[in-house]
Amino acid sequence: MTQYRLLLRKEVMQQLAALSQAAKTQGPGGLRTREFRGLQIGLRALADGLEEEFEGKRLSYHRHDLSDCAEIKLAVIPETRHNIELGPSHRLIYREFESEDGGLPYRQVVAYAHRGDDRPFEEAASRLGRQSGTRLRAVRPSSTPNSRPSTAVAPIRQALPPDLLMALAAASNVAPASGATRRTPTADKPRAIPRDRYDPPGRQL
């Protein structure tokens, strides 16, 4: 089982912090508490390469081209329509990149949201600068020797793009291979998140 280092976009970092704070004021059944635990569980699954256990699926071109991304589905809240279960309520969208330092590969967490109105996909497209109706150039798998064969579940693993390379190079003390989580670099340097922020004792929401 392959493990990964996580890179979180600043929006996901802010969402994680906000949900953590809200969960402190709610009971265990509160919506924000459940969303916080769902995000923790999703991050742990991505770090441990367990996406297939959460109905992982590679994305494609629909309204926006997210063919370099994949999703995992998280059953945060039960939902039914006419007594029929609607399935997992939330989606966690991510991309995958080869290591630049010979360590574990990276997974960049792009968006986490309820599936309603295609919100997770709209958020991911906006954050990645994807224009509606515009296709990406063909997504090219990384050609480094450590690349694992691509599957239909995980994203196609690519070489690190220049912006992430620059930010990781500027960061002091890149997260160790044991699984520290990092935000997607912006103008400031990435910051590691303690493992216990996304390592809950179990998967039950």
C-alpha positions, 0 to 999 in steps of 0.5 A: 500500500502506497503512502503519500504526503498531503498538500492542502490548499489554503482554502482547505486549511481554513475550512479544516480550522473552521470545522475544528472550531465549530466542532468544539461547540457542537455535540457529536451529532452536529453537522459541523462536527460530522463534517470535521470528522469526515474531512479527517477521515478523508485526509487519512484515507488519501495519506494511506492510499485507501481511496478504493475503500471510499468509492474513489473515482478519477474525474473527467471533463464535464462542465469543467475539465478536472481530468487530472483530479479524482474524488473520494466519497464520504458518508457524512450525513444520511440522505434519502429521497422517497425512502431511497438512500442517496449515497455518500453526501460529501466529496473530497477532490485531490490531485497526485504528484511525483516526489521531487526529493525521492520521498513519498509522492504528494497528494494535493487536496483541492476541495471538500464539500457536499455534493449538492449543485456540484459544489465540490467540482465547482470549487475545485475548478475555481481554485485550479483556474479551470474555465467552463467549456475549456479542455486541458491539454492531455494529462501526462503521467510522470515519467520518473522511475518511482511512478506506479501504474495508473489506475481508474481510481486514483488521479494520474500521477504527474510531475510537480508543477513549477509553483509547487516546486518553488514553494516546497523549495522555499519551505523550511523543513518539508514534511517527513514521509511519515505523513505530515499534512501540508497546505498548498503553497501560496505567497507564504510557506507551507505549514505542517499540520499535526497528524492528530488533526486528521487521524481520528480513531476510527472511520465511523461518522 
